[in-house]
């Protein structure tokens, strides 16, 4: 079964209805690598930032605590922040069909892109990214590395290194930084991630 064979929204709603956010394999108590890459991007604290697929992530919590003031989340997890949810713009949509109403300085995605295994899905994601980013804006994308898992949450994934990422993103994006992360899941296993920070040249 691939992500194209099922309704992605239904799949992820079922996952989060069956498991608490700290029981999914990609949960992190502290999104250290994401925060490091965001700091490396030199994005201003009041610049518009969007976090894509943040269902089990506490990144937005950390960004609020660190003084970032213009945050948007594209997902279905609005209730997780409780009272602080009012400090964030919540957007519910499939990333491949998302029509952003504004331009963002920074796009952050940990573990969404690698679920798009078909070229048409990857091209749709790239088109969304180009619509969402301001010229010169940056994208931080975390995927499973080439020595990482082949499946996650019952779905096949696409693995990436720098050459594969650049091939999908094309000449409109310049790779600024690449790093790796060995993520320890809540169950004690290791998942190898590859991280990419890119600048949109549009």
N, C-alpha and C positions, 0 to 999 in steps of 0.2 A: 504494500500500500504506500503510495506517495502522497505528498501534500495536495497534488492536483486531483487525486481520486476522491477526496472528501471535501466537505465544506469546512474551511479552516476555522471559521468562527465557531461553529458547532463543536469541532474537536477541542479547541482550547477552552471553551466554556465548560466542557465535560471534564477536562483535566483539572481545572481549578475548582470544580464542584466536588471532585472526588479527593483532592489533596489540599492541605493547607499550603500556603505559599512557601513555608520553610521545609516542605517535604518533597519538592520537585528537585531534580538533580542539578539544575543550574542556579539554585538559590545561593546567594552570598550574603553573609552578615555585613561585610564591608566591601563595596565595589572599588577596591584599591586601584586596579589597573585603569578602570574608566576614569576615576578622578585624576590619576596621573596624566592621562592623555588629554583630558579636558584642560588641565593646567598647562600642558605643553602647547595647546592650541592658542593660548593667550587671549581667549575670548573674554570680552568685558563682562563684568558681573551683571550689567543691565541689558546685555545683548540677548536677542531671542534664541532660545535653545529648545530643541525638540528631542525627546527620548522616545524611541520607537520600540514597541513590544515590551513594555515595562511591567508586565503582569506580576512578576515575583521579585522585582528589583526594588532596592531601597536607595537607588541612586538619586532619585528626585528628592528624597528626604535629606540626603547629605548635601545636595546642591542648595536647598533652602537654608540649611544650617550654615553653609559656607557663604551665604550672602547673595546668591544668584536670585534675580527677581523676576525674570521673564521666562517662565518655564511652561512648556506644553508636553503632554504625554499622549501618544497615540496607542490606545489599548482599550481594555474593557475592565480595568481594575480600580475604578474610581473610588470605591469605598475604603480601600486599604489605608489611606492616609487620615481618615477620620476628619476632624475639624480642619486640618491643614489642606484638605482637598480643595478648599476655596482659594488657596494661594496658587493653584496650578490650573491651566487651561486643559480640559480633558476632551480628547477627540476620539471618537469611536469609528473605526473604519478599517478595511483591509489595506495594508500598505501598498499593494499593487494597484489599487484603484483610488487611493487618497488624492483629493484635490485641495492642496493647502491654500488657505485664504491669505497667506502672508509669506514673506521670505524670511528664512531663518539664517542666523549666523553660524549655527552649529547643529549638526544632526548626529545623534548617538544611537547606535543599534548594537546591542549585545544579543546575538543568537536568534535573530529573525531571518536575516538574509540567507543563512545556510539551509533553511528549510525550503527555499525556492530552488528546486532541482532542475526545472525545465528552462531552456533558453528563453522562452517567451515570458516566463515569470521573472527571470532575472532582468530581461529588457524592460519589463513593466516597472520593476523596482527602480532601475536606473532612471527611467523617465520621471518617476515620482520624485526621486532625489534631485534631479535637475530642476524640477518645478519648485521644490521646497527650499533650495539653497539660494541665498543671494550670491551674486558674482563675487568670487573670492572667499566664499564661505567654506567651511570644513565639514567633513564627514568622518566620524569615528565608527568603524564597523568591526565587531568581534564575531568570528566564526570558528567552527572547529578546524583545527590545523590538519595538515595532510597525514599526520600520525595520530589524529584524534578519532573519536567515535565515528562510525558509519551510519548510526541510527540514533534517534533521540525521541522519547515519548511516543514510541511506536511508529515513527516516520523516518524515511530515508532523508539524509542530508547531503549537502555538497561540501566537500573539504576545500580549503584554500591555503595557498601561499601567495607571496607577493606577485608572482607572474600570473597566476590564475586570476587574482583580484584585478590586476591591471588590464588583463585581456577582456574581462567583463565590463569594466568601467570605461575603458577606452580613453581616447586622447583628451576628452573634456576634463579628466581628473588627473592630478599629479600626486603620486604617492610621496608623502612627506616623512612618514615614520612607520616602521613595522616592529612589532614586538610579539612575544609569546607569553602565555600564561598557563601554568599547570593548575587547573581548578580542582580543588578537593570537594567532592559532592557531600551532601549531608550524610551519605552512607559510607563515606571513607574511600571511595574510588577516585581515580584521577582522570580528568578530561583535559586534553591539550587543546588550547585555544590559540588562534592567530589573530592579532589585532593590527588594524590598518588605519592610519590617519591620512586623509586625502584632502586636497584643495580642489574646489570646483572652479574651472577656468572660464565659465560662461559669462 
